[in-house]
Amino acid sequence: MSVFWGSRARVALRGFCSMRSLYIGLAASAMIVPGAMAQSANTPVNLDLGSVLATGTDNPANLVNTKGTAPYQSPSKAPLNSTQPTSLVDKHTVDNLLTGTESYADIARLTPSVSNINPNGPGLSETSGPTIRGFQDGQYNVTFDGIPFGDSNDFTHHSTSFFTNSLIGQTIVDRGPGQAETVGDATFGGTISLRTINPRPTPTATLNSSYGSYNTSDNSVRLDTGAISSLNGASAVFEAEHMQSDGALSYSGQQRTNFFGKVVIPLSPRTTLTLMADHNQLYQNPVYGATLSQMATQGWNYNLSGNPNSQNYYRFNNDHITTDMEYADLQSALGDGFLYDGKIYTYAYYHHDLNGDDTNDTNADGVTQAVSAGAVPNEVVLTPGGAAVAGIPGQTFMMDYRSVGTIQRLQKDFGWGDIKTGFWFDHQVNSRFVQNVSLTNANAVNYDPLDSNGGKVTPTNDNGSIERLQHNQLYTFQPYGQVDWHVTDKLTLTGGLKWAYFRRALNAQVNQKTELQTGYTHDYTKLLPSFDAKYAFSPNLTGYVQGAEGFLAPNLNTFYTTALTTESVKPESTINFQTGLAYQDAHWAVGGDIYNIHFQNYIASTTVNKQKVYYNQGGVIYRGIEGELAYSFDNGITLFGNAGYNQAFQTSTNIKITQAPQGTANFGVIYDHDGIYASVLDQWTGGEYSGNNGTNIANGQAEGSAGGGKSPGGWYDPYNVVNVALGYTFNHDNPHKDPIKVKLNLDNITNQKQIIFDNGTNGAGDLLYLRLTGFSAFASVSVPVGFGSSL
């Protein structure tokens, strides 16, 4: 019977997705954009509701901001006004529980069903993940103050770029496509919503410094202006930070410098203008992983080498990345129940690097090479058609993009509820270039046709040295309309429609993979309905049910084929059904949910006549149960835990989806009293398939189930990591003195180093493994200096 009703519900949802519904939705949106009305006493409201607010409106005690309560102390909690499975992590949790180098991915890992791998130490390289319920990076949104950002080619993100965790004031993980007003390229699998810090109310300069394992230092200065009376109470926060580390792996260093500023300007009692700018510079040696033989001969932490005669010499493998993001946000209570939020923004990512041609396909000395097995020899061709000579083959790489866009929102409150409308528009221009070079000849062009990528000679690539030369564009437009109906004081029904429009445009002189000149444009559209019901059983207990549809346009790699005019790859989509509850009081913070997601048009690929062709393989089912629980005693002790049990399998074969942990958990204890903070956190990640079998897998390895194992791919057993944090705040009981904080983070105290995943294979077919990096320790101090109550 449940299958029957589930099928009927899916058919009903699809029935809403018609052009007629689109016209009705757009007409309704047009009707509710009147001119400004008489002003009321309403205060400005941030309408970027891609995430939920920190507290439930039915909770007058505001427990989540009251120190000592379970909603405050719990590292992750379900907000009372959730309309889908949602978890919130506050800044004080990040400051107390994590090291300063960790990224937003590590913050999200504190919530149910999120997994993440740091292969080079905490935040000291790009992470592998995070995954949400098995959805990979690129299948969910990451937003920064409501702005969806990421690479347009595959919607992925870079954990070491754009910003540091000290700038994140709040992290909200929505595990679902959200309501109609939730915008982004990949609301498909959920949203990690990051909110920046706000200016403090009094003028303060704060010095932060930390040092720890792997010769890691992290220093910053933060300046808060406080409210400036001569500027109508305007306030600002500025921060400069520099971090550098050698990394846990060999020759895998990282340096980051970040500058951030945010200014909040009250233009009137009802209108606020916020200006934000962020600039980040990054240098890092990338993590490729290592083979079992390399680990056996060179050490467990082998990644790159100091040998200039090797393709994995660290100076031949580095990333130089510069990013920036800026926005202006105007929020206003227009009067008569109208609320407006308009934001314009731009962000950019400039990535230039060098890399060895097939970095870890050689032995560590860079001389003995299994060329016959597919590895690339240390030889180059410096003239077209010339003879091969000794040299280190490699590549120069460039990916530069900039997005410009706007998010416009209008809300009208009525006695019976409210109507919301708006749109998101974004245009990203992305240029990509790769050329084969000789790394030992001042990066001179390498004309060798035997490079790792084929080195094809084509009419537009007549010397075979260019692997890609593309100019790509992505246009995104998402108008929406939504109605919130307060049926009673306790029951709210919400329905909405969002039209998702994507246009991909590829103009490639040398297309990736085919290396042919290619021009192609394709539009993808879909109307996405959503419905949810929220019921407040009491001011402390709420429940919800949700049905919503997600949509994901195909990645740009589906254009890397000669079959563009004949193949038809449909966008992937989901239909989500979720129900859950949240409870908060002074001692308890409880949340739980169950979900069932029907993933349609799963995109896969096959090789036909040596050409990769993409096709829609069929459906996938994601389902599971999630929960989080915290209890705070009156003596400062809080016990907490959260977990997710997750299944993901193809409907036609029941084969499990790869790179999808079959569960996650966080549990531990916190003591926070009289200035003392102490915590023990145990993070557990369930087993998963990698899908990378390779050709030279070491079956039966004791260390981390490396390879072989269970069909359909290499299986990796569950693992757990235990972290300890100890801190003390001086002057915590004296409001007239600045609180000085010291902290010690002890990560992975049981010194686990087992293999936990792989990063694909090298040219010879050997798997390149990632592993836990063992015990590490980081000490930090924060010293604020106040300058008075106001300027």
N, C-alpha and C positions, 0 to 999 in steps of 0.2 A: 504494500500500500504506500509506503514512504517513497519508493522508487517512482510509483505512478504520480503522486502529487509533486515530487521533485521535477519530473518531466513536464507536467502541466505548468508548473511555475516558470520553468525555463522558456517554454513556448510563449507564455504570457509576456515575459520580459522582452523576448525578441520582437513580439508584436508591437511593443511600444516604439521600437527602433525603425520608424518609417519617416519618409520625407514629410508626410502630413503632420506628424508629431513635431518635426523640426520647425515647420512653419508656425505651428501653434505656439511653441516655446519662444521663438524669436519675436512673434507678435506680442506675447505677454511681456517679454523683456522691454520692448519698445514702449509699451503703455506705462511702465513704471519708472520712466526717467524724466520726471518733470523738472521745472526750474526750481531754484532754491526757495524754500518756504520760510515763514517767520521762524526765528530761532526759538529754541526751547532751552530748558536747563540741562539737557543731556550733555554729558561729557564726551569727548572724542573716544571712539572705540576702534581698535585695530581690527579690521575686517579681513585680514589675511588668514582666513580660517582653513588653511590647508592642514592645520593642527588644531587641537582643542586647548582650551584655557587650562591653567594649572589647577584650578579649584572648581568644585561644583557650585553653581549659584544657589543651590538649596542647602548649602553648608555654611551657616552664619559664623561658625567658630573658626573658619579658615584654618583648619588643622594642618594643612600641608605647609603652612608658613610658621607654625608654632613649634619651636624647638622642644624636643623631649617626647613629642607624640609619634605614633607609628607612621602616619602619613608623611611626617617630616623626615624621620630617620630612615625609612625604608629606601634602599638604593633605587628601587623601581616600584612605581605604584600606578594603579588604574584610576584615572580621574573619575569623579562622580558624574560628570556630564558627558561621558563617552557615548558615542552612537555606533562605534565599531571597536574591535579589540585594540586597545591603546595603552601604552605605558609611558610614564613620564620620569625623567631623570633630572634632578635639580643641580645647580652649580655647586652647592655645598657638598653634595655627594662626590662630584668629580674632584673638587679640591682636596677632599679628605681621603678618598678611597684610591684614586689613580695617580700615576706619576704625571708630571707636567708635559712629558713628551708624547703621551698617548693621543690618539686621534679620535674623531667623532665615531669611527668604527668601533673603538674600544668602549666608548660610552654606550653605544647601542647594544653592545654585547652584554650589558648588565640587565637587559630585558628578555622576556621569554622568546624562545624560538629564533634567536639571533646567534649566529656563530661567526667567528672571525679568526684569522691566522696572522700573527706577527712574526715573519720568518727571520727578522734581524734584530729582535729586541723590541721593547714597547714603543711603537710609533716611529721606529728608526728606519723604516722603508715603507714602500707602498704595501698595504695589507692585501692578503688574499681573502676577499670578501668585502663587507660582511654579506652573509646570506640571511634571508628572512623566510622562515618556513620552507627553505629549499629554493626560493626564488633568488637568482643570482644578481650581482651588481649589473645594472642595465635593465633589469626587470622591475625596478622600483625607483621611486623618486628620492632625491635628496634636495631639500630646499634650505636656503639661507635667508632668514627673515622673510619667509614666504616666497622667495624667488627660486623657481626650479632651475638648476644648473647642471652641466655635464657635457660630455663629448657628444656631438650630434651624430657621429658615425655609428655608435652603438649604445648611447645613453649611459655610459659608465662614468665613474668618478675617480678622483685621485686623492687618496686619503692624506698625502703629505703636501698637497697644494692648496692654495687659496687662504687658509687660516689655521690658527693653532687652537688647542682646546681652551686656552685661557680666555679666548674671546667668546666662548659659547656659554651663554647664561642659562640655557634650558634646552634639553633634547627630548623630543617627543617621537616615539615610534608608533605609527599607525599601521596596523597589519591588515590592510585592505584598501580597496580603491577609493574609499571615502564617499562623501556626498557630491552633488553636482558642482558645488563651489570649489572642490578640491582640484586644482589644476596642476598640470605637469606632463612631460613626455611619457612618463612611465608610472602613472598612478596604478597601473596594472597589478603590481605586487605589493603596494603599500607606499608609505612615505616616511623617511627620516627627516623630521623637521628640526632645524637648528635655529635657535634664537640668540641674537647677540646680546652681550652685556649692556646694561643701561648705566647712565651716569649716576654716581653716588650723590646723596643730597648735600654733602659738605665737601669743601675743597680738601683734597688728599693726594699725596704722592706716595705710591706704593712700590717698593723695591722687592723683587722676587729673584731668588737665586737657588740653583740646585746643582748637585754634582753626584755622579754615580758610576755604575758599571760601564765598561767599554769606553772609558774616558769621555763620558757624556756630561756636558755642561749646558745649562739652560738659564739664561739671565734676561730679565725684562724690567721695564719701568712703566708704571701706569700712572697717569695724571687725570684726576677728576676735578673739574672746575667748581662743582657745586652749583647751586642756583645763583645766577648772576642778576642781581636786582636791577641793574641799569639796562639790562636787555630783556626785561619783562619776564624774568625767571628762567631764561634759557640756560641750559647746562650741556656739558660735553665731557666725553671721556676719550683719552688718547693713550695708545700703548705701543711701545717698541720692544721687540723681542728678538734675541739671537740664540740659536741652539746649534751645537755641533757634537758629533759623536763618531767614534771609530766603528761602531756597530758590533753586534755579537758575532757576525761572520767575518771571515778573513777578507781584508781589503775592501770593506763594504761600508765606507763612511757616508756621513750626511751632514750638510750644513744648511740651516734655514734662517732667514731674516725676514721679519714681518713688521709692517707698520699699519696701524689701524686707528681710525678716528670716527666718532659718532657724535653728532650735535642734535639736540632736541630743542626746538624753538617754539614756544607757545605764541602763536600769532594773535590769539584771542582766547577768552575762557573756553571756547568750544572748538578751536582749530589748532592743530599742532603740525609743524613741519619737521621731519626728521631727515637728516643728511648723513650718509655713511660712505666711507671710503676704506678700502683694504688693499694692501700691496704685499706680495709675497715673492721672495727670491729663494730658489732651492738649487743646491748641488747635491747629487747623490750617485753612488755606485749601485746599479740595480742588482737585485737578487734573482739569480737564475735557478738555484738549486744545484745539487751535485750528485754524481753517481755513487753507488755503493763502493766501487773500487777507489774513487777519489777520497771518500770519507775514510776508508780503511788505511790509505797510505799518507794522507795529508791532514787528517784530523776531522772530528765530527763537525766542525764549524767551517769547512771548506766551501768557498763560493768563488772568489776571484783570487788571482795570484799576483806576485810581485815580479814575475818573469816577463821581460819585454819581448821574448821570443815566442810568446804564447798568445793565442786568440783571446784568452781570458785574463790578460794583463789588465790590472785595474785602471790604468790610465787610458786604455783603449775602450773602456766600458763605463760611460758616465752620462748623466742627465743634467742638463741646464734648463731649468723651468722658471719662468716668470709669469705671475698671474696678477690680475687686479679685478676688483669688483667695486662698483659705485651705484648708489641709488638716491633718489629723492622721493619721500613718501609724505603725502598730504592727507591728513585724517581730520574729519570735521563732522560735528553734529549740526546739520543744516537747519534743524527745527522741524516741528510737526512730525517727529518720529523718523525723519530721514537721517541716515548715517552714510557718510562717503569715505572711501579710502582709495586714493589713486597713487600709483607708484610707477616711476620710470626708472630704468636701470640699464647698465651695461656691465659685462664681465668678459675677460679675455684670458687665454691660456697660450703661452708661447713655449714650445718644447723643442729643444735642439739637443741631439745627442750623438755619441759615437758608440758603436758596438762591434765586437768581433763577429765574423761571419756565422760561425756556429760555435758559440762560446765554449761550451763544455763537452765537445766531441773529441777532445784530446786528453792524453794523460796530463798529469799536473806539470810535467817538465816541458810540455808544448812541443816535444820532438817526436815521441813515439805515437803514431796515429794509425787508427784502424781505417785507412782510406778505402780499402776494399769493401768495408762494411757500410760505407756511405758517409764517413766523416770527410770534412773539407781539408785538403792539405795546405800547408803554409807556403803558398805560391801565388803570384799575381802576374798579370799581363799589363805592362805599362804603355803599350802602343797598340792600336787596333790591328788585329791579326798577327801580333808579334809573338815571340816565344815567351814561355813562362819562366819567371825568375823567382828566387827566394824572396819572400815577403809575407806580411801578415794581412790576410784579406779581412775586410770589414765593411762597414756601411756608415754613411752619414745620414742622419734622420732629422726631419723637421715636420712638426705638426703645429700650426698656428691657427687659432680661431678667435673670433670675437662675436658675442651675441649682444643684440640690443632688443629691448622689449618693454612692455608695459603691462601692468595688472590694474584693471579698473573695476571697482566694486561699489554698488549702491544697495542700501537696505532700507526698507520702510517698515516701521513697527506699527502694528494695529493692536486693538484690544484683544483680538482673537489669535494673534500670532504675528508673523512677519513674512515679507516677500523679499527675496534677495536676487539680484541680477548682476551681471558683469561679464568680463571677458579677459583672457590672457592672450597676448600676441608676442611672438619671439621670432627673430630672424638671426640665424647663425651662419657665418661664412667661414669655411674650414679649408685650409690649404695643407696638402700632405705631399711629402717628397722623400724619396729614399734613393741613394746612389751607392754603387759598389766602389770602394776605394782601397788603396794600399795604406794601411795604418802606419807602416814603417817608412813610407816615402812622402811624408808631409801631406797625407790624405790625397795623393794623386789618384786620378781615375783608374780603376781596375777594369780592364776589358776582358778578363778571363771568362769564357762562356761556361766554365765548370763551377761557378759559385753555387752557394747553397740554394738559391732560388731559381736557377735555370738560366739566367742571363740571356733571355731571348732577344734576338735581333728582329726588329719590326720596322715598318716604314717611319714610324715616329720615334723609334728608339734604335737608331741605325748602328750604334756601337754596343748595344746590349748592356750598358752599364747602369741604366736607370731602372729601378724596380717599381717605382710609382711616381707620378706627377699629376696631382689632382687638384681641382678647385670645386669644392662641394658646397652646397647650400641646403639649409633646412628651414622651412617656414612652418610655424605652428600657430594655429588660431583655435581658441576654445571659448566660445560664448556659452553662458549657462543661465538657467533660471531655476529658482528653488523656492518652495513654500514650506514654512514651519507653522503647523496648526496646533495650537494649545487646546486640545479637546477639553481637557479639564486642568485643574491645577497640577495634576500629577502626570497626565498623559500628553505627550507631544508626538504628532505624526509629521514626518518630513518626506516630501517627494520632490524630485528634481530631474531636469534633463540637461545634459551637456553635449554639445556637438564637438567632436574631436576631428580636426583637420590637420593633416601633415602633407607637406610637399617636399619630396627629395629631388634634388637636381645635381647630377654628376656631370662635370665637364673635365674629362681626363685626357691629357695628351698621351699619358702612359697609365693605363688602368692597372690597379693592383691585381696580381695573379695572372691575368691574361696578357698584360703588358702591351695591349692594343689601344689605339685611340678610341675613346668611347664618349658619347654624349647621350644622356638619358634622363628623363624627368618622369616622375610618377606621383600621383596624388592618392592618399589614403584617407578615408572619412568613415565616421561611424557616430551614430547618436547613442549616447550612453545614459540609460535611466538609472535612478537610484531611489531606494525607499528605506526608511527606518522608522522604528517606533521606540520611544524611550519612556519608561515609566518610573516615577519616584515612589517607591513603596513607603519611604520615610525620608527625612532630610539626610539620613546617613546611608541609605540603601537605594540604589537605582539598578535598573535592568534595561536591556535593549535587544532588539532583533534588527537585522539588516539584510537586504538583498540589493546587490549592485553589480554593475557590469564594468569590467576593465578592458583596456584596448592597448595594443602595442604594435606600432608600425614596424615592418621588417628593418633589420639593420642594413647598413650600407654594404656589408659584405655580400648580400644577395645580388648586388650589381656587379660583382667581380666574376663575370661569366660571359661567354659569347652567346648565350641563349636568352638574352634579355628580351628579344622581341617575341619569343615563343613560349617561355615558361610563365607561369602565373603563380606567384606566391602570395597567399592571402595573409593579412595581418593576424597576429595571434590575439586571442580574446579570452576573457574569463567571465564566469558568472559566479558570484560569491554569495554564500548564505552563511550568516554568522549570528550567534546569540551569546550574550554574556551578562555579567553583573559586576558591580563594584560596591564595596562597603568601606566606610571610614568612620572611626571614632578615635578618642584619645589613645586607646591602647591597640586598636586593630586597624590594619589596612589590608583589604582583601580584594582580589579581582580574579575572574575566571571566565573562560569562553570556550566554545566549541565552534569549529568551522568546517565547511565543505566547499571546495572550489573546483569548478569544472573548467579546465584549461582546454581551449579548442584551437585547432589549426597549428599544432606544434610544428615548428620549422626544423627540418633536418636537411642533410645534403648527401649526395652520392656522386660518384665519379663515372662519367660516360665519355668514352673516347678521350681520356686524359683531361677532361674538363669537369670541374665541380659544378653540379646542378643542384639548386635548392628546390625543395618541395614541402608541402604540408603533410606531415606524417600521420596526424590524427589527434587524439585527445589524451589528456593527462588528468588524473585526479589528485588533488592536494586535500588532505583532511587531517584533523588532529584536535587536540585538547590542550589548553594552556591555562596556567594559573600562577598567581603570586600572592604571598602571604607575609605579613610582618606583625609582630607583637612587641610592644614596648612596655617594660616594667617601669615602676616609679623611680628606680635607683639608677637609671641611665642605660640599662641594658636593653638592646633590641635584638630579637631573633628574627631572621628573615629567610625567605627562599622563594624562588620562582622556577618554573619548568615549562617545557613544551614537548609534547609527544607528537611527532610529525611523520606523516606518510605522504609519499609522492611516487606515483607509478603510472605507466602508460596503460590506457584503457584497453587497447587491443591485445597486449601481450602480458600485462601485469608485471613487466620488468620495471625495477626501481629506477628512478631518475638519478643520474650521477651528480656528484657535488652537492648532495642534499643530506646533511646530517639527520639521523632519524630520531633526534631529540637533543635538547639542551637543558642545562640547569645552572642556577646560581644559588648558593645557600651559605649561611654563615651567621656571625654574631658581631654586633657593634656595641662598644661602650663609649658613651659621650656624656661626660658629667664633670663639673668643676674644672673646665679647661682641658681635661684629658680626653683624647680620642684614640680608640684602639679598635681594630677590626680584623677579622679573619674571614676571607672570602674564598670559597671553593667553587671553581668554574668547571663544569663537566660538559663535554661535547660527545654526542653519540657517534656511532659508526656510520661510515658512508662509502659509496663507490666513487672511484675517480674516473672511470671510463678510459683511462690511459694504460693499456696493457703493455705497450712497447714490444720489443723483440728479444730483449735480454733481461727478463725479469728474474730476480732472485727469489724463487719460490721458497716458502717456509721460513723466511727470515724471522728471527726472534724479535728483532727491533722494529716494532710498529707494523707488522703485517705488510711488509713491502712487496706488493705485487701479487700476481696469481690470484689466489683466493676465490671469491664468490663471483659467479656470473652476474652481470655482463662486463664487469671491469675490475681492476684492482680494488681490493677492499681494505679499508683502514679502520682498525678497532677503536672503540671509545677511549678517551683519555681525559684526565682532569689535571688542573693546575690550582695550587693553593697559594694565595697572596695574603700578606700581612701588612697592615698600616698602623703606625704609631705616631701620635702627634700631641703637642701641648701648646696651648694659647696662653701667653703671659698677659696679665692685666685683664683677663676675661671678666672679672667681677668689678672693674672700675671703669665706669662710662666716661671718665674724664681723662683717661690715658689710652693711647693707641695700642691695640692688641697686636703683639708680635707672635707669629706662629712659626713653630718648627715641626718638621715631619720627617719620618723615615718610612720608605716603602721597601718591603722585602718581597720580591716576586718569585713565584715558583720555588718555594722554600724546600720542597722535596727534590729539587734539582732534576726534574724530568727532562730527558733529551731524546725521547723516542721519535721515530719517524711518524708523522701524522698525515702527510699528503704528498703529492708530487706536482711538478710544474711542467708536465708533458715530457717529451723525450728529446734527446739530441739527434743529430743526423745519423748516428750509428744505431739508433733505436734504444739506447739505454735511458731508463727513467731517471729524471732529475728530481731528487727528493727534497722535501721541506721537513724540518723537524723542530721540536721545541728547543729553546735556546738555553735551558738551564737556569740556575739561580742568578738573580741580579739584585742590586741594592742601590737606592737613590735617596739622598738626604736633601732637604730643601728648607729654606727660611723665607718668610714674608714679613717685611717691615713697613708699615704705613706711617706716614708723617703728615699730621693734620695741619691746616693753615687757618683755622677759624671756622665760623659757622657759615659765612657767605662772602661773596666778592662784591 
